[in-house]
Amino acid sequence: AMAKGEGNLRIVRQVKDNNPRKRMRRKHEKAKKHAGVVRTKDASEGYGERGIKGGVVHSTQLDK
């Protein structure tokens, strides 16, 4: 967007939705992204290499 005579137009950022439920969801998605390598359940159980910390490990999963 730098045609002649335009100057530098301000990039308008989309206003974030302030709905509390969506905010928490965004926050948790971020947390998931930054959780690093955490092995709780094996990857097939839904808590992969960089999954959410925690998760209940039931006795049926211990004999794998």
C-alpha positions in Angstrom: 0.0 0.0 0.0 2.8 2.4 -0.8 1.6 3.9 -4.1 2.8 7.4 -4.8 1.4 10.1 -2.5 -0.2 7.7 -0.1 2.2 8.2 2.7 2.3 5.5 5.3 -1.3 4.4 6.0 -1.9 3.1 9.5 -2.6 -0.6 9.6 -5.9 -1.0 11.4 -5.8 -4.0 13.8 -9.0 -6.0 14.2 -10.5 -5.3 17.6 -10.3 -8.4 19.8 -13.6 -9.8 20.8 -14.1 -9.1 24.5 -16.5 -12.0 25.2 -15.2 -13.5 28.5 -15.7 -17.1 27.3 -13.8 -16.5 24.1 -11.1 -14.6 26.0 -10.5 -17.6 28.3 -10.5 -19.9 25.3 -7.9 -17.7 23.6 -5.8 -17.7 26.8 -5.9 -21.4 27.1 -5.0 -21.9 23.5 -2.0 -19.6 24.1 -1.1 -21.6 27.2 -1.3 -24.8 25.2 1.0 -23.4 22.6 3.6 -22.3 25.2 3.4 -25.4 27.4 6.7 -26.8 26.1 7.5 -30.4 26.2 5.3 -32.0 28.8 4.6 -35.7 28.6 1.7 -36.8 30.7 -0.4 -39.2 28.6 1.0 -40.6 25.4 0.3 -38.6 22.3 -2.6 -40.7 21.2 -4.4 -39.9 24.4 -4.6 -36.2 23.5 -1.8 -34.8 25.7 1.1 -34.9 23.2 4.7 -33.8 23.5 3.7 -30.1 23.9 0.2 -30.6 25.2 -1.6 -29.2 28.2 0.1 -30.0 31.5 -1.9 -32.3 33.6 -4.7 -34.6 32.7 -5.9 -37.5 34.8 -3.9 -40.7 34.1 -6.3 -43.5 34.8 -5.1 -46.9 36.0 -6.1 -48.4 32.7 -3.5 -46.3 31.0 -0.6 -47.3 33.2 -0.1 -50.8 31.8 0.7 -49.6 28.2 
